[in-house]
Amino acid sequence: MGQTSVKTWQLLLLMVLLPVAGWMAGHAWDQSYRILTAKNLIDQAWVCYQKGEVRTSINLLEQALALDPYQYQAYRDLSGSYFKLTHQRRISIMVCDRAMQFIPNDGRLQEDLGRLHYLAGDFDLAVEHLQMAQKLLGPDSHEDELLDMARHHAPVGGQTWSSN
């Protein structure tokens, strides 16, 4: 009786674990497929952008981000595409802010935001993002000069950084 009971439990355990294992394998495959498809869409978007088909590029990048919202390059390209189409830095900043929801600790994204805020004249935000980029990227940060210029222009207590 003890051995039959063990076999029954083993059978029940297999009946539970096999579907779970199958689901996990399917989920992993689905996620890999989504990432590869997103990267393919990003590549297609770049080709369209180079041909001057900016609206098509934007559509492809939005599709890529719908599949995988963790694709830094898609946000960067989308930001640039919107800027080329509209010449409004604010829209590019909104795209980068959207990216921050998914990849907040990406130093390259922080640099992009710092650069965009600097160009938009938001020097205090430029300083904030460029400092974060330096912290995250360390010696790989390439915006030291821009950070110094942003500090010079950013108001601190009614004064600029350079007058402290």
Beta strands, then each sheet from edge to edge (+ up, - down):
strand 1: 155-156
strand 2: 159-160
sheet 1: 1+ 2-
end
